[in-house]
Amino acid sequence: MKKFLALFVIVFILLLSSSTRAENKLSLRQKEEQEAEVRHKWVGVQFDVGLPEGVTAGAILSPHFYWLKVSGSVTNNYLAWGGRVGATIDPIKFAVGPSFTTEVGTTNRFDMSTLVGTKLPETSYNYVNLLIGLEIGSPNRVRFFVRAGMTYLWAQAHDYNSSVGNSNLQISDPRARIWLAPTFKLGFTVMVF
């Protein structure tokens, strides 16, 4: 009986020690997974649709801080291609939080004659967006957003005299500077690396 009891104690100790080692391995694996999940991702992509830039696709850099994202995007407003750079401050690391975005963009020359059917001069514009938004999702993975605010837009017509068709009348190319409000955008970001 003493041999059986001694054997039982030895087996119990071996099982207990192997169980403890397995738990330690499991907890190390869980810690590694949690660290990988928490590890800050620097590079991502962004897609959105809004006014005045139209449809956009671009890259995001989030250097050192999860709450700051700097972006560069290609834009298309159906009539012309353009580009946009911006910065978003997303200060709350929760599933839902506010954001503040500033963007500067430009759109290449485009011909509006295709829309209205009469000869119009080519036009181009530059803009600055000032937006507040609501971000939904993980700041380090996928985050959907809705943003609204104001846009300062300055536009210029090109080759105005040739489009008017009157050679006696010489008018410089018209320019306009206006505030647009409200402007909006709807989109998402995916942090990749």
Buried (B, 14 or more C-beta within 10 A) or exposed (E): EEEEEEEEEEEEEEEEEEEEEEEEEEEEEEEEEEEEEEEEBEEBBBBBEBBBBBBBEBBBEBEEEBBBBEBEBBBBBEBBEBBBBBEBEBBEEEEEBEBBBBBBBBBBBBBBEEEEEEEBBBBBBBBBBBBEBEBBBBBBEEBEBBBBBBBBBEBBBBEBBEBBEEEEEEEEEEEEEEEBEEBBBBBBBBBEE
